[in-house]
C-alpha cells in the first residue's frame, strides 16, 4: 500500500520567521488520522528565516534527526555540543532522559530542513548528539543509511530505534530499489525532484515535498522522473 500525501494538503503554520509544514499532527495542527506512521512520529518541513531560529527548549525520550536541505543550522545544547550542519548533512539528537537545545539559522539566506522524530526502543539513557557529512555523490543512484539503529549500518549516525533514515540522489530515468519488508512501515519525501513509485494498484507520482506512506511492500522501487533528492524513513 502506498498512500500519497500531497504537500498542499499537509498541516502548515507560518510564524513569520518560520514557515512550518507538518506531515503528521504537531503543535496546533491536529489530525487524529495522522498521528504518525509506525514509530515515526513527526516529519516537519521547515523554512527558517536568516538570523532566526528555535530558542533553547527541552526534549526527552525521542530520536530527533535533522536533514538540512539548504543553508545551514547551528545547534547548541546544555551538554556542551555546538556545531553547524550544512546542506546535505545530518544531525541526530537522542534526547534520552532530557536535553535542552537551540537551533538557529545564522546564515544570510533562508535555511530549509526536514526534522524527523522517531520513538525510541529504550528509555532512561543519557542524552547524546552528533552530526556527520554525507556527500551527495556517495548516495548517487542508491539509498544510503544516514542514521540507523539497525546492526550493520556502521557508517550511519546511531539512533536508539529499530529504524533507518536513508538518503538517495537519482538522475532522471534512474531507478533505486530498497528492501523494506512487508511487516515494516516507510515514509518517503523528495526534497527536490519528482519520482514514480509502484505498488499492486499501479504507479504513484510523488512531487517534491509530498509524502508517500508505504506499508505491506517487500521492496520499494523508485524511478526518478527528473533529477531528485530523496529522504526515506524505515520503521517498525
Secondary structure as a PSIPRED ss2 file (coil, helix, strand):
# PSIPRED VFORMAT (PSIPRED V4.0)

   1 X C   1.000  0.000  0.000
   2 X E   0.000  0.000  1.000
   3 X E   0.000  0.000  1.000
   4 X E   0.000  0.000  1.000
   5 X E   0.000  0.000  1.000
   6 X C   1.000  0.000  0.000
   7 X H   0.000  1.000  0.000
   8 X H   0.000  1.000  0.000
   9 X H   0.000  1.000  0.000
  10 X C   1.000  0.000  0.000
  11 X E   0.000  0.000  1.000
  12 X E   0.000  0.000  1.000
  13 X E   0.000  0.000  1.000
  14 X E   0.000  0.000  1.000
  15 X C   1.000  0.000  0.000
  16 X C   1.000  0.000  0.000
  17 X C   1.000  0.000  0.000
  18 X E   0.000  0.000  1.000
  19 X E   0.000  0.000  1.000
  20 X E   0.000  0.000  1.000
  21 X E   0.000  0.000  1.000
  22 X E   0.000  0.000  1.000
  23 X C   1.000  0.000  0.000
  24 X C   1.000  0.000  0.000
  25 X C   1.000  0.000  0.000
  26 X E   0.000  0.000  1.000
  27 X C   1.000  0.000  0.000
  28 X C   1.000  0.000  0.000
  29 X E   0.000  0.000  1.000
  30 X C   1.000  0.000  0.000
  31 X C   1.000  0.000  0.000
  32 X C   1.000  0.000  0.000
  33 X C   1.000  0.000  0.000
  34 X C   1.000  0.000  0.000
  35 X C   1.000  0.000  0.000
  36 X C   1.000  0.000  0.000
  37 X E   0.000  0.000  1.000
  38 X C   1.000  0.000  0.000
  39 X C   1.000  0.000  0.000
  40 X E   0.000  0.000  1.000
  41 X E   0.000  0.000  1.000
  42 X E   0.000  0.000  1.000
  43 X E   0.000  0.000  1.000
  44 X E   0.000  0.000  1.000
  45 X E   0.000  0.000  1.000
  46 X E   0.000  0.000  1.000
  47 X E   0.000  0.000  1.000
  48 X E   0.000  0.000  1.000
  49 X C   1.000  0.000  0.000
  50 X C   1.000  0.000  0.000
  51 X C   1.000  0.000  0.000
  52 X E   0.000  0.000  1.000
  53 X E   0.000  0.000  1.000
  54 X E   0.000  0.000  1.000
  55 X E   0.000  0.000  1.000
  56 X E   0.000  0.000  1.000
  57 X E   0.000  0.000  1.000
  58 X E   0.000  0.000  1.000
  59 X E   0.000  0.000  1.000
  60 X C   1.000  0.000  0.000
  61 X C   1.000  0.000  0.000
  62 X C   1.000  0.000  0.000
  63 X E   0.000  0.000  1.000
  64 X E   0.000  0.000  1.000
  65 X E   0.000  0.000  1.000
  66 X E   0.000  0.000  1.000
  67 X E   0.000  0.000  1.000
  68 X E   0.000  0.000  1.000
  69 X E   0.000  0.000  1.000
  70 X E   0.000  0.000  1.000
  71 X C   1.000  0.000  0.000
  72 X E   0.000  0.000  1.000
  73 X E   0.000  0.000  1.000
  74 X E   0.000  0.000  1.000
  75 X E   0.000  0.000  1.000
  76 X E   0.000  0.000  1.000
  77 X E   0.000  0.000  1.000
  78 X C   1.000  0.000  0.000
  79 X C   1.000  0.000  0.000
  80 X C   1.000  0.000  0.000
  81 X C   1.000  0.000  0.000
  82 X E   0.000  0.000  1.000
  83 X E   0.000  0.000  1.000
  84 X E   0.000  0.000  1.000
  85 X E   0.000  0.000  1.000
  86 X E   0.000  0.000  1.000
  87 X C   1.000  0.000  0.000
  88 X C   1.000  0.000  0.000
  89 X C   1.000  0.000  0.000
  90 X E   0.000  0.000  1.000
  91 X E   0.000  0.000  1.000
  92 X E   0.000  0.000  1.000
  93 X E   0.000  0.000  1.000
  94 X E   0.000  0.000  1.000
  95 X C   1.000  0.000  0.000
  96 X C   1.000  0.000  0.000
  97 X C   1.000  0.000  0.000
  98 X C   1.000  0.000  0.000
  99 X E   0.000  0.000  1.000
 100 X E   0.000  0.000  1.000
 101 X E   0.000  0.000  1.000
 102 X E   0.000  0.000  1.000
 103 X E   0.000  0.000  1.000
 104 X E   0.000  0.000  1.000
 105 X E   0.000  0.000  1.000
 106 X C   1.000  0.000  0.000
 107 X C   1.000  0.000  0.000
 108 X C   1.000  0.000  0.000
 109 X C   1.000  0.000  0.000
 110 X C   1.000  0.000  0.000
 111 X E   0.000  0.000  1.000
 112 X E   0.000  0.000  1.000
 113 X E   0.000  0.000  1.000
 114 X E   0.000  0.000  1.000
 115 X E   0.000  0.000  1.000
 116 X E   0.000  0.000  1.000
 117 X E   0.000  0.000  1.000
 118 X E   0.000  0.000  1.000
 119 X C   1.000  0.000  0.000
 120 X C   1.000  0.000  0.000
 121 X C   1.000  0.000  0.000
 122 X C   1.000  0.000  0.000
 123 X C   1.000  0.000  0.000
 124 X C   1.000  0.000  0.000
 125 X C   1.000  0.000  0.000
 126 X C   1.000  0.000  0.000
 127 X C   1.000  0.000  0.000
 128 X E   0.000  0.000  1.000
 129 X E   0.000  0.000  1.000
 130 X E   0.000  0.000  1.000
 131 X E   0.000  0.000  1.000
 132 X E   0.000  0.000  1.000
 133 X C   1.000  0.000  0.000
 134 X C   1.000  0.000  0.000
 135 X C   1.000  0.000  0.000
 136 X H   0.000  1.000  0.000
 137 X H   0.000  1.000  0.000
 138 X H   0.000  1.000  0.000
 139 X H   0.000  1.000  0.000
 140 X E   0.000  0.000  1.000
 141 X C   1.000  0.000  0.000
 142 X C   1.000  0.000  0.000
 143 X C   1.000  0.000  0.000
 144 X E   0.000  0.000  1.000
 145 X E   0.000  0.000  1.000
 146 X E   0.000  0.000  1.000
 147 X E   0.000  0.000  1.000
 148 X E   0.000  0.000  1.000
 149 X C   1.000  0.000  0.000
 150 X C   1.000  0.000  0.000
 151 X C   1.000  0.000  0.000
 152 X C   1.000  0.000  0.000
 153 X C   1.000  0.000  0.000
 154 X C   1.000  0.000  0.000
 155 X C   1.000  0.000  0.000
 156 X C   1.000  0.000  0.000
 157 X E   0.000  0.000  1.000
 158 X E   0.000  0.000  1.000
 159 X C   1.000  0.000  0.000
 160 X C   1.000  0.000  0.000
 161 X C   1.000  0.000  0.000
 162 X C   1.000  0.000  0.000
 163 X C   1.000  0.000  0.000
 164 X E   0.000  0.000  1.000
 165 X E   0.000  0.000  1.000
 166 X E   0.000  0.000  1.000
 167 X E   0.000  0.000  1.000
 168 X E   0.000  0.000  1.000
 169 X E   0.000  0.000  1.000
 170 X E   0.000  0.000  1.000
 171 X C   1.000  0.000  0.000
 172 X C   1.000  0.000  0.000
 173 X C   1.000  0.000  0.000
 174 X C   1.000  0.000  0.000
 175 X E   0.000  0.000  1.000
 176 X E   0.000  0.000  1.000
 177 X E   0.000  0.000  1.000
 178 X E   0.000  0.000  1.000
 179 X E   0.000  0.000  1.000
 180 X C   1.000  0.000  0.000
 181 X C   1.000  0.000  0.000
 182 X C   1.000  0.000  0.000
 183 X C   1.000  0.000  0.000
 184 X C   1.000  0.000  0.000
 185 X E   0.000  0.000  1.000
 186 X E   0.000  0.000  1.000
 187 X E   0.000  0.000  1.000
 188 X E   0.000  0.000  1.000
 189 X E   0.000  0.000  1.000
 190 X E   0.000  0.000  1.000
 191 X E   0.000  0.000  1.000
 192 X E   0.000  0.000  1.000
 193 X E   0.000  0.000  1.000
 194 X E   0.000  0.000  1.000
 195 X E   0.000  0.000  1.000
 196 X E   0.000  0.000  1.000
 197 X E   0.000  0.000  1.000
 198 X E   0.000  0.000  1.000
 199 X E   0.000  0.000  1.000
 200 X C   1.000  0.000  0.000
 201 X C   1.000  0.000  0.000
 202 X E   0.000  0.000  1.000
 203 X E   0.000  0.000  1.000
 204 X E   0.000  0.000  1.000
 205 X E   0.000  0.000  1.000
 206 X E   0.000  0.000  1.000
 207 X E   0.000  0.000  1.000
 208 X E   0.000  0.000  1.000
 209 X C   1.000  0.000  0.000
 210 X C   1.000  0.000  0.000
 211 X E   0.000  0.000  1.000
 212 X E   0.000  0.000  1.000
 213 X E   0.000  0.000  1.000
 214 X E   0.000  0.000  1.000
 215 X E   0.000  0.000  1.000
 216 X C   1.000  0.000  0.000
 217 X C   1.000  0.000  0.000
 218 X C   1.000  0.000  0.000
 219 X E   0.000  0.000  1.000
 220 X E   0.000  0.000  1.000
 221 X E   0.000  0.000  1.000
 222 X E   0.000  0.000  1.000
 223 X E   0.000  0.000  1.000
 224 X E   0.000  0.000  1.000
 225 X E   0.000  0.000  1.000
 226 X E   0.000  0.000  1.000
 227 X E   0.000  0.000  1.000
 228 X E   0.000  0.000  1.000
 229 X E   0.000  0.000  1.000
 230 X E   0.000  0.000  1.000
 231 X E   0.000  0.000  1.000
 232 X E   0.000  0.000  1.000
 233 X E   0.000  0.000  1.000
 234 X E   0.000  0.000  1.000
 235 X E   0.000  0.000  1.000
 236 X C   1.000  0.000  0.000
